[in-house]
Amino acid sequence: MVIGYVMISTGTGVEKAVFEKLQRLPEIAEIYPLFGEFDIIAKIEVESYNQIGEVVVTRIRSINGVLDTKTLTVVDFPK
């Protein structure tokens, strides 16, 4: 399992609509509204690193009202 966190900026007044659309994506395990530089943070759980990029580019960024994203990928510490 690969985990990523996506911080999402939305247009003014569409935060709730974007949030509701994101909740429907099966790859999103958790989602929270934020105050500050970003409007929403979403935790993505997928099978591969390539899938994180696919979800962000083709599914999240295509939602009307999403202006920008920043993705952080979780990695394991070397043993």
N, C-alpha and C positions, 0 to 999 in steps of 0.2 A: 504494500500500500504506500502510495506517495501522497504527501500532504502539502498543500500550498495555501497561503493566505493572500487574498486579493483585496486591496484597499481601492475603493471605488469613489470617484467624484461624479456627481450628477448635476444636472441643470437645476436652477432654482425652482422650487415648487413641485418637482417631480420625484422627490426622494422616496415617498411612500409607494408610488406606482412602480418605480424601479425595484424597490425592496420586495414588493409582492411578486413581481415577475421572477426575480432571482430565487425566491423561495420555492418555485416550481421546478428548478433545475435539479435533477437527481444527484448530480455530483457535489452539490453544496450540502455539507454536513451541518454547518452552523452559520448563522448570519446575524449581524447586529448593526443597528444604526449608530452613528457616531456624531459627535460635535468636534469641529476642528478642521484640519486641512482636508480630510476625507469625510464622506457622508455615510459610507457603509463599509463594513469589513465582512468578508465571507471566507469560511474555511472550506477548501475543496479537498475531497478524497477521491483519488483515482488509482489506476493500476500502474501507470508509467509517467515519467517526466514529460514525455511528448503530449500526453493527454492533458496535462495542465495547460500547456500552450494552446492546445486545440479548444479547450473549454473557454479560456479567457478570450482568445481572438474571435472564435466563431460564434460563441453563445453569449458571453457577457457583454463584450463590446458592441454587439449587434443590437442590444436592447436600446430602444429609443429613450433618450435622456441620459445615457451614460456618456460622460465627457472624457474621462481619463481613468486609467487603472495603473496600479503598481502591484506587482506580484512578488511575493517572498516564498521561496521554496524551502521546505524543511529538509535537513540532511542529518545523517547519523555521524556522530563523532567517530574518528578512527579508533579502533580497539587496540 
